Amino acid sequence: MKNWKEKAEIIIAALFVALFVRSYILTGYKVPTITMAPTLLPGDFIFASRTSYGWKIPFTSSVLNQRYPERGDVVVFTYPDLPRVHYVKRVLGLPGDKIEIKKGVVHVNGQAFPQKEDFSFYLEFQTQLYDDDRELIKLYLSILHDQL
């Protein structure tokens, strides 16, 4: 049987590896809103690669092999006013793109964006939403209704 010192070394090494992986390679997130439904629902857990857009060099602002998000990518980010909340969204527009909503249809640079989901889904699940999402969805549905 291993003594307590060997066990402590193993535990410390395992914690170091886990912290390194979580900080620099892969992180788990809880989906906070219904805006990605039906693909992702509030409360779902996802893992996101921290290296998709390059490798951040520890203790610097430098990034190796940096690339930028492309249209259709699913990204995780924080909003400056709520840094503890991680948002999960799909990229629709890129720098310089013109995004419009015409009669409930998203247009990117004058062309309708392919839409796979039916927005009536939001009405069906409105009673199951978190309190924070209810007002947002009501506002979204009223804007969508006004544009139809």
N, C-alpha and C positions, 0 to 999 in steps of 0.2 A: 504494500500500500504506500502511496506517495505521501510525503509529509506535507504539512500545511504550506510551506514555502514554495514547493513545486506547484501545488494547486493554485496558489495566489499568482504565480508567474503565468500559468495557463489562462486564468481568468483575465488578468491584465492584458495579455496578448490578444485574447478574443475581443475584449472591449476596444482595444486600439484598432483592430481590423474592422470591426463593426462601425466605429465612428468614421474611419477613413472611407469605407464604402458608402456610408450614408452622406458624408460631406462632399465627396468628389466623384462618385460614380452613379449611384442609384438612390432615389429618395421616394418614400411613400407619401401619398397625399390623400386627403378625404375630400370628395367633391362637395362643395358647399351650396351650389345652386342647381336649379332644374334646367338651365339654359342649354345644356348638352343632351337633354332627353330626346328620344328614348335611348340613345347610345349609352349615356352615363346618367345616373339618377343621383339626387342628393343623398349623401351618406355612403356612396360607393367608394371603395378604396382603389387607387391606381398607383402604379410605380412609374416614375419618370426618370429617364436617363439624364444625368447632369452633364453629359459629354456630347450631346447631339449637336450643339452649336459651338463646340470647341472645348479645350481643356483649360480651365482657369489655373494659373500658377499660384500656389498658396502664398499669402501675405503680399500679393501684388495686384495690380489691376490688369495685368497682361493675360492674353488668351492665345493659346496655340491652336492652329488649324481652325480659326474662327470662320463660321458660316452663319448666314442669316436665315430666319424662318421663311418657308415657302408657302404659297397659298395652299390651304388644305391641311397644313400641319396642326396638330393639337399641342398647345403650349400651356405651361403652368407659370403663373406670375403673381406678384402681389401688387395691390393698389397702394400708392403712397399713403393715403389717408387711413388705410386698414392693413398695416403690414403683417398682421398675424393671420389674415385670411389669404389662402392661396386659391386663385381663380383658375379654372380649367376652361379654355376656350379654343375654338378653331379659327385659324388665320384666314380671313376673307380678303383683306386688302394689303397691299404692299406700299412702300413709300412712293408717292406720286399717283396712286390709284384714286379714282373718283368712285365713292360708294354712295348709292342712292337706294331708297326703298320706294318703288312705284306700285301702288295698288297692292301692297303686301308682298311684293316680289323684290328680292335684293338684286340690284344691278351693279356690276363691277365694270367700270369703264364703258358704260352704255350697253353691256350685254347681260342678260339675265343669268344669275349665278345658279348652277344646277342645285336643285333643292330636292332632297330625298325624303325628308320628313314632312308629314302633314301637321300643320300647326294646331289642328283641332285636338291633338294629343294633349296640349296644355290645358284645355278645358276639362278633359276627362280626369286629370290628376290634380286639379286645382284644390280639391278638398284634402289631399294628402301632402300639400306643400308645407314647408317650414314657414313660420310666421314672417321671417324676413323676406321670403320669396313671394308671399301672397300679394303684397302691394306692388312689387315689381311686375309680376305677371298681369295683374289687373291693368296697370298702366300700359304695358306692352299690348295687351289685347284691345284696349280702347284706342290706341294709336293705330293698330292694324285695322280695326273696324272702321275708323275714320277714313282710312286710305282706300278701302274697298269700294 
